């Protein structure tokens, strides 16, 4: 059984995604307690809104609205709305990640690792980004703003994490106005690091150009179009060294598909030569498999 077949197996996919969202929920709770809470940092997205709500209620209204409850209350209506445009499987596992994070926040207690503020910001921001990537790699998300970001990214075919950072920066501005600019500044740095970490490790929306040299173009093309919905062009020619007939194939695919495509083509032609590089700009129709 190929890697593609294994990955498409329903039971394997369920276990893989469940494990990813479980670990992501645990990581989120741990990062918040170990790195963020000790230095009064604000988280991103709806989790940040929940933290801000807890701080506002406890400071100005005499009661504390729990962060764990706020995360769930904010995410459920957004998940319901987005489920009409994003697959129910994706929505379910994203909500499950939120429930796990909320649960771990309630039942687990972690002590801080560092006394230094910058160390908490750097390590916390990086690990928070890795936590988000882990959920995304499992075909889920951390809910909230991620629902909206992934929905728009699917429609537009490009990453919008920079806009997510702007939303988070606006949220932190409110936090700074109410509770002090010093920690708001550290929170912005925290969000910048986590956003850059996501951009560095999650490449679903990057397009890659593939140049394939093969003496068996019909076999390679037949195998490719049977598995993928991308166009592919063919130019026939003569090898400069061998003098034999060869073909140069050209296609553009998503970065996360490249390894599976290369494996498929090498199976069709063990002597195929494949060169890949990032497509900086792309114009025209492009099929992006929806998140399931």
Buried (B, 14 or more C-beta within 10 A) or exposed (E): EEEBEEEEEEEEBEEBBBEBBBBBBBBBBBBBBBBBBBBBBBBBBBBBBBBBBBBBBEEEEEEEBBBBBBBBBBBEEBBEEBBEEBBEBBBBBBBBBBBBBBBBBEEEEBEEEBEEBEEBBBBBBBBBBBBBBBBBBBBBBBBBBBBBBBBBBBEEEEBBBEBBBEBBBEBBBBBBEEBEEEBBEBBBBBBBBBBBBBBEBBBBBBBBBBEBBBBBBEBBBEBBEEEBEBEBEBEEEEEEEEEEEBBBBEBBBBBBBBEBBBEBBBEBBEEBBBEBEEBEEEEEEBEBEEBE
